[in-house]
Amino acid sequence: MSSNFEQVKQQFKAADVDEKIRIYTTTKGLTVEEFKELLRMFPLQHLDKLERAMA
């Protein structure tokens, strides 16, 4: 896990839903495990919004 990911994770944790979606869909170079870790911090009630953003 890179220090860059730790920085992304802290930004993600502090962000509102729209910012979380932006971070999740635009951050490059993360591993599958790192993406999964971010997804675990994503509010499940807004998962449909994230899915639409990724479509």
N, C-alpha and C positions, 0 to 999 in steps of 0.2 A: 504494500500500500504506500503510495507516494505522499509526500507532504502536500503536493498539489491537491490530492484527493481530500486530505484532511481540511484544507482550506475550502474546497468546494462543499464538503459536508457541513462545515460550520455556516457557510452562506445559505445552504439549502435549509438547514434547520431553522434559521432566523427569518427566512423569506415567507411572504404570503403565498397563497395558492398559485396565482398567476406567475409569480417569480419562480416558484418551485418548478412549474411546467417549463418556463424558459430555460432554467438551468438544466433540467433533465433532458430537454430536447436539443440543446445546442452545445453541451459540453462534449468535447472530443477526447479520445484517448483513454477513457475509463474501461476497466475490465468488466466482464459480465457480473462478477461478484460485487464490484463497486456500484454498478447500476442497481443491483438487487438491494444493496444496503440503502441507497437513496430511496428506492421504492418502498422499503419498510417504514420510512419516515414520512411517506406521503399520506395525507388524510384520505382514507378509503372512500368517504362519501363524495370525493371529487375525482375518483378514478376515471369516470366516463369522460370528464373534461380532458384529462391527460391522454386518454385513448384517442379522442378526436384530434388533439393537437399533433399526435404522432401519425395520423392517417395521411 
